[in-house]
Amino acid sequence: MALEELREKYRTRQELVKALTSKRRSIHLNPNGHSIETASSNAEVLAHIKQILSLAANSLEQHQQPVSIVFQTKKKKGDTSNSNICTTLEFPLNGPHLFTHQFKMRKCSILLTLLKIIMEKLPLGKNTTVRDIFYSNVELFQRQANVVQWLDIIRFNFKLSPRKSLNIIPAQKGLVYSPFPIYIYDNISAGKDEFQVQKQTVFPGKPCLIPFFQDDANIKLETAGNCNLLIVEKEAVFTKLINNYQKLNENTILITGKGFPDFLTRLFLKKLEQNCSSLISSCSIFTDADPYGISIALNYTHSSANTVYNCTMANYKGIRITQVLTQNNGVHGKPIQLLSLNQRDYSLAKNLIVSLTVNSKDIATSPLKKYIIECQREIFFQKKAEMNEIDASIFRLA
């Protein structure tokens, strides 16, 4: 059809552009089309991923036809609608908004790259960490959070449980030390609707990474008597306590998240709380005497992310700025250097007080009272301190 004939048929510029634009091929990430019905097996996942990549390649390379990848995302918190959100990624994009197009094309590239990685890794039957995937193409992914986000979208559209599929797991970070064996019984998928129990052991007498396990796993403590849980912020303090283990209470399990705890460390503590609470006499958290230490302690007990994994039995014991002052004024114990709060520390402490008191009608009876008081004391003294040189007797009394 000649251009003049098209101009006569389509009177406006918008109609003409629409008529000249190639029709897009819609490719659904969800194997069931517009509704999620049953969970997919590994074989079905692989078959559908191959189909998606093949359709996209054929459309772009052989037919020079643009594609639209359609997928569903979870409803936002507070959304009362029955249906999930349907989103579309288009490739290629044309038009004047270059920056917006680059942002959208990056999303499309991340999605297709992850599908290709899954297709290559899944048949091998070996676990790959999110960190490994991220470092395989840092320029594309930019942040590990982008890898996690798009893996969650893929799992959601294939109706696969979080962290229970695709052989892609978060990198292990937390450490545990136990004087007795800890057994973890995990349900591992052995096919569609088939599971087998996998037993993992935390061996006594040596520190190890908290093993990866699923949400529905069970934990058993191989001890005749009760035990204590001691959670510390830093790996250096964790190692120091292992080397001076005789100074701690008998049957103490040591755990560190090495700063802000990852999901696996929080899940491990939550499972201990759920499965072994009758054997646990106390659970104490020790962090630096600064606003960041308080924030880390809150991450274990009152995190707003995945609140179901908050460890309600954990008790924040310090170290407090008053404990540091007491040790410095005493005859025994090595003095701890006190540092001045900087503006960033002060702002964090002030914001923590605001967030911790916003929903508290009676602060005196609030379970967050100890955190609020510690923030106030650090602001009052305008001091902070690290826990590295605190006297070991504080941990024993925990």
N, C-alpha and C positions, 0 to 999 in steps of 0.2 A: 504494500500500500504506500503510495507517495505521501510525502510530508504535507503537501497542500491538501490532499484528501483528508488526512488526519486532522489538520487544522480546521477544516470545515465541519468535521464530525464532532470534534471536541473543542468547544468554544473558549474554554478558560485554560489558563496555563496549568492549573492544578490537575484538571482532567487529562490534559495532554501528557504531562509527566507521569501520571498514574498509568495511562495506556501504554507508554513506552517502557515502563519499568517491568523487568522480568518477574514472573510469578515465582514466589518462594516455595521451596519444598519444606514442609513441616516435618520435623523429626522429633518424636516424643521420647524423652528420657525414661518416662514411666513405661515399662513393658506392657502394662494393661491399658494403655491409652489414657483416658481421662479419669480413671478411678483406680485406687489402690485396693486390691482385693486380697491376694494371698502372697505370702513371702516367697521370694525367689531362691532357688538352689544355686550353688556355684556354677553348675552347667548352664542354667538358664541365664545367669548374670553374664557369663562369658559369651553366650550366643547372642544376647541382645546388644552387648557392647560392640561385638564384631559387626552386627547389623547397623548400629548407629554410625560407626566410623566408616563403614563401606558406603552407606547412603550419602554421608557428607562428602566423602572423597569423589564418588561418581558424579554427584550433583555439581561440584565445583570444578573438577578437572575435565570431565567428558562433556557435560551439558552446559558449562558456564552458567549454571543456575544458582542464585543465592539460596541460602538455607536459613531456616528458623528452628532453633532447638527449644522445644517446649518442655517445661518441667514444673513440678509443684514444690512449694515450700510450706513449712509449718505456719499455722496461724499465729499471729502476734498475741502476746499475753493480753488478756482482756477482750479479745475478739470473740463475739458470741455467735458468729455465723457458722453454719454447718460444713461449709466447703473450705478446702485449703486454698492458698493463694497460687494462682497460675501465672508463671513468668515466662517470658520469651527472650532468647538471645538471638540476634540476627547477625549474619556474616555473609558477604562484606557489607559495610555501611557506606553511604554516600552523603554528601552535603557539606555545609560550611562549618558545622560544629565539630572541629577536628579533635579537640581535647576530650569531649564527651564520647566521641566515637572510639578514640584510643582506649579509654577506660572500659567501654563495653566490649571491645575486641579482646582486651586482656582477659576479661572474664571468660569469654568463649574459648580462648586459648588455654586457660587454666583447666577448664572443664574437659576439653578434648585431650589434653595432655594427661590428666589424671585417669581418664578412661583407658588410654593407651597403656599407662603404667599398670593399672589393675589387670588388664588383659594379659600383660606379660608376666606379672608376679603371681596371680591367683593360682594358675595350674602348678606352680612349683611347690605349693604347700608350705612355704616358709614365711615367717613374719618379717615385715618391713616396718621400720619406724617412720613416723611423720617427719622427724628430723632428717632422715636419710633422703626422703622424697624432696623435702625443701632444699637441701644442699645439692641435689641433682640439677636444679635450675633456679638459682637464687634470683637471677634477673627477672624471670617470669613471675615467680610466686611472691617475691618481695618480702612477705612475712609468713611465718608458720601458721598464723591464724587464718590466712587465706586457704592454705591446704586443708586445715581442719574444717573450715566452713563448707568447702565444696565437696569434701568427702562425706560430710553430714547430709548434704543435698542428694548425693548419689545414693547413699544408704536409704534415705527417706523415700526416694522414688522407686527403689527396688524392694521396699518394705523389709529392710534388714535392720536388726537391732544395733544400736550404737555400740562401737568398740567390740562387736561380736562377729565381725564379718570382714571380708576382703583381705584378711591377713595383714592389715595395716594397723599398728598399735602406737600409742604415745610412747615417747622415749622414757625409760625408767630414770627416776631422779632420786626419790626418797631412799633412805638407808634404815635398816633395822638390825639390832643386836639383841640376841636372846640367850639366856643361860640354859634353856631347854628347847626341844624341837617345837616348831610351829608347823602344822599341816594345813594345806589349802586344798580343798576338794572342789574342782572346777568342772562344770558341764561343758564339754567340747562337742561341737557339731560334727557328726560323722556321716552326714547326708541329710536329705530332706526328712524332717520330723524324727531324726535319729541322733541320739547323743550318747557320749561315753564319758565316764568320770575320769578326770586327770588329777593325779595327786602330786602336789608340789611340796617341797620341804624347805623350811628355813632352818638350817642346821645350827646347833648351839655352839657358842664359844667363838664365833667369828662374824664380823659385820658383812652384810650383803645387801644388794639392791632389793627393794621390795618387788617381788615377782609380779608379772602381769597376770591378772585373772578377771573373770567376768563379774557382772553385778550380782548374779545369783549364786556365786560360790559360797562355800561354807568354810569357816576357819576353826581349827581345834588346837588348844594349847595342851601340850603333853607335860603337865605338871600335876603333882599330887596336892600341893598347897596353893594358897592365893599368891598373886603376883602384883607388881606395881608397873604402871606405864609412865615413862618419863620422856616427854617430847621436848627437844631443844631446837632452837632456831638454826644453829650453825654446825657445819660438819666438823670444824676444828674443836668445838666443845664436845661434840659427840665422840670424837676420837680420844680426847683427853679423859672423858669419863670412862671409856672402855679401859684405858691404861690404868685408871685408878678405881676400878670397879669395886674393890674391897671396901671403899668408903661409902658406897651406896647401900640402900636397903636390900635385903636378900630378895632374890627372885625379881629383879627389875629388868623390864624390857626397855631398851633405848630406841628411840625413833627420831629421825630428823628429816625435814623436808628440804633442807639446804636453802633456807630463805622462805619465800612464799611457797606453800605446799602445792604440788601438782595434784591432779585428780586421783592418781593411783594411791598416793599417800593418804589422802582423805578417805578414799574408799576402804583402804586397809584398816584404818582406825575405826571407821563406821562398822565394818564387819566384826572387828574385835568387840565393839560395843554390843552388837546384835547377838553374836554367837557365844561370847565368853564373858559376859558381864558378871556372872556368878563367881568367876575366878579372879576378877580384877578388884583389888582393894582400893586403889587410887589411880587417878590419871592426871598428871600435872604437866603444864606447859611453861617453859622458861624461854624468854627472848631477851634481846638487848633492852636496856632501860632508855628507850627513845620512842618517838611516835611510830616509827616504822616497825619496831618490835611489837608494839601494841596492835598495829594493823595486821601483822602476821599472826598473832595469837587469835585475833578475831576471825581470821580466815579459816582457822580450824573449827571454831565454835559457832560463829554467827555469820558465815559468808552468805551473801545475797545470791551467789551463783551456785546452782544445784544445791538448794537448801536441804534436800533430803539426805545429803552426805555430811551434814554438820555433825560433829562429835559432841553430843550434849553432855557426856560424862567428863569431858576434859575440863580441868580447873586451872585458870590462869594464876600462877604463883609468883611471877616476876620474870627477870629480876626487876625490883622496884628501885626507884632512885633513893628511897630511904634505906634500903638494904645496902646500897653502895656507900652511902654516907656513914652508916653504922660500922661497916667493915673498915672504912678509912679512919674512923675515930677510935677503933679498938686497938688493943695491943698486938693481937695475933692476926694473921692474914696479910697478904700483900696488898698495899694500897692500889686502888683502881683510879686511873686518870679520869677526871671529870671534864667533859667538853661543853662548850657553850652551845645552846640551841641557835641555829641559824634561822633566817626568815622562812625558809622552806619547811624546816622542822616545826616552827611555831604555827605556820598555816595548816599543816597536816594535823597537829594536835588540836587546834581550834575547830577544824572541820570534823574531826572525829567526835569531839564533844557535842557539836551540833547534831550530827547524824545519830549519835547514841541516845540523845535526850529528846529527839523530836517526837517520839511516840510514847515517852515515859511520863505517866501522870504522877507517879510517886518514885522519884529517883532513889530514895532511901531503901525501897524494897525491890528495886530493879535488879535483874540478874546481870546487868551490864555495869552495875555500880563500881566494881573494882577497876574496870577499864576507864571509866569516867574520872575516878579519883586519881589514877596514875597519870592521866593526861593533865589534870589540873595541877598536880604536884610538879610535874616537869616544867610546866609553864611558870609556876610560882618560883621555883629555884632557877629557872632558865638554864638548866643543866641536863646533860644526857651522858650515858656511859655504856660501854660494851660489857658483855657478860663473861668474856674470856678468862678473866682473872678472879672471878667471884669464888669465894671459899666453898669447897665441896660440901660442907656441912649443910648448906642451904638445900642442896639437892637431896640429901639424906632425910631431912625433916619434911620433905614433900610427901 
